[in-house]
Amino acid sequence: MDYCLRELEGKQAHDPLFMKKMNNNKSTTTTTDTTSSIQSRRCVFVHGPIIVGAGPSGLAAAACLKQKNIPFVILERSNCIASLWQLKTYDRLRLHLPKQFCELPFMEFPFDFPTYPSKQQFIKYLENYAERFSIRPKFNETVENAEFDGDIGCWRLRCLNSNKGGVTTEYVCRWLIVATGENAEAVVPNIEGVDEFGGVIRHTSLYKSGEEFRGKKVLVVGCGNSGMEVCLDLCNFDATPSLVVRDSVHVLPREMLGKSTFGLSMWLLKWFPLGVVDRFLLIVSWLIFGDTAQLGLDRPRLGPLQLKNLSGKTPVLDVGTLAKIKAGHIKVRPSIKRLKRHTVEFIDGRSENFDGIILATGYKSNVPYWLKEEDMFSKEDGFPTKPFPNGWKGKNGLYAVGFTKRGLQGASMDAKRIADDIEQCLEAKAKHGS
Ligand SMILES: Cc1cc2nc3c(=O)[nH]c(=O)nc-3n(C[C@H](O)[C@H](O)[C@H](O)COP(=O)(O)OP(=O)(O)OC[C@H]3O[C@@H](n4cnc5c(N)ncnc54)[C@H](O)[C@@H]3O)c2cc1C
């Protein structure tokens, strides 16, 4: 297959007509291109697909292609693989789901890893994965623009290399695999008075541990898995956290009846309808936690799995935060109205002094900023518009891996499908000789 691909694409790259079309179109690729020095820009024709992003999804797609001897290039904006995990997560982080649900294709977690591997263990697993499949991304390459050129039937990517004094390279390829993740950019809410506030304000992507907040009063905004866990971490470092809860939230124990809640839910779903499994999860949670609304954590009207299916909103898997809330070590607060120098005013009229604010306000996809296409991705949220399991494939050789809101399992499913599809495409091409 490798040889066949090189030959087919090689023919194109040496076809003077194809090259002429490519060069003709250069000045019309993007508006900014016309002002940049087109002649000095490097242009690279890639044999096989380009994968944008070297997180777990990009690595999974790369391994699946490697197994089929399909060559590819991975472009990664940071200087390492899995940059979300290496650079933007807190020290105490562990996989939220048991390891068997977080494996990438063709490689299990080591037997001696715990059920919930630590961040360092997960990074080690990914490094070994890249090593095993000889995956070598091009680092410090930020894709700023990608557009399909109908004249040459290829994708053109404009890429900025932050290491080489901002050199721009144009990559041209037949297939484009988007693996930039559901968590590409931090979401920072607009809070009135943010410039007035005298303490530290930090998104969780920059929070490492509670050490720097020892003895301080800290307000954590957002009650997803990260917000809950940061509160716990702050408690462990003798800080005094309060948690802003703006929405209703499902908090479930991480384990029920001696099994992981996630694993148990997946198993039950094989036998029972979703509504029944939801009811079961809520009853067991109630038996373990009591009524979470009493603690200021109202439950949504829809059950946890139904809500996840409809909106992608993940239930919080509790690792001890709820006990701290019950014990009064973590206070629950409503939305912020505005900030003053040392004070936070809440919408219920109360005011309180804080030394710092941690924004556990989540992340968003960055696809709409760089991918110029009309069909596959929503301009609003940067996710595929087709619902799961059909969001992985678009038109003109465009693919998405890791946008299913189903974690690493979803990414692995996408990666296998994409490699199969590209293989079929190559086989069809080889058969028809075009
Ligand atoms: C705190 C936390 C805990 C989690 N725990 C779990 C868990 O236990 N189990 C689970 O299944 N999922 C979990 N997730 C979900 C998470 O999305 C996945 O674990 C995983 O990181 C997704 O991989 P990805 O490759 O799709 O995205 P990412 O890991 O975000 O990787 C995307 C890569 O693309 C790069 N990139 C972005 N834009 C560009 C560009 N324009 N040009 C070039 N490169 C670019 C980024 O630098 C990044 O390296 C967790 C997420 C978070 C935030």
The ligand as a Gaussian input file, in Angstrom:
#p B3LYP/6-31G(d) Opt

LIG

0 1
 C       -8.851000      17.389000      33.000000
 C       -9.335000      16.405000      31.958000
 C       -9.479000      15.050000      32.267000
 C       -9.928000      14.128000      31.332000
 N      -10.070000      12.811000      31.667000
 C      -10.485000      11.923000      30.738000
 C      -10.607000      10.517000      31.049000
 O      -10.351000      10.057000      32.144000
 N      -11.017000       9.663000      30.073000
 C      -11.325000      10.106000      28.814000
 O      -11.691000       9.283000      27.971000
 N      -11.226000      11.432000      28.501000
 C      -10.819000      12.352000      29.417000
 N      -10.716000      13.679000      29.103000
 C      -11.157000      14.140000      27.781000
 C       -9.990000      14.574000      26.904000
 O      -10.562000      15.314000      25.894000
 C       -9.187000      13.437000      26.355000
 O       -8.602000      12.794000      27.410000
 C       -8.049000      13.739000      25.388000
 O       -7.066000      14.625000      25.856000
 C       -8.592000      14.225000      24.075000
 O       -7.580000      14.045000      23.148000
 P       -7.520000      14.864000      21.807000
 O       -6.279000      14.402000      21.113000
 O       -8.809000      14.764000      21.088000
 O       -7.376000      16.385000      22.261000
 P       -6.153000      17.081000      22.983000
 O       -5.571000      16.214000      24.015000
 O       -6.645000      18.428000      23.382000
 O       -5.058000      17.229000      21.811000
 C       -5.234000      18.118000      20.718000
 C       -3.872000      18.593000      20.244000
 O       -4.054000      19.446000      19.122000
 C       -3.140000      20.531000      19.189000
 N       -3.670000      21.648000      18.388000
 C       -4.782000      22.384000      18.651000
 N       -4.949000      23.329000      17.677000
 C       -3.919000      23.177000      16.794000
 C       -3.554000      23.839000      15.588000
 N       -4.298000      24.837000      15.087000
 N       -2.434000      23.435000      14.943000
 C       -1.685000      22.397000      15.423000
 N       -1.998000      21.724000      16.570000
 C       -3.105000      22.107000      17.239000
 C       -3.062000      20.826000      20.681000
 O       -1.895000      21.511000      21.007000
 C       -3.148000      19.429000      21.293000
 O       -1.861000      18.869000      21.529000
 C      -10.250000      14.586000      30.020000
 C      -10.092000      15.945000      29.726000
 C       -9.638000      16.854000      30.656000
 C       -9.488000      18.312000      30.288000

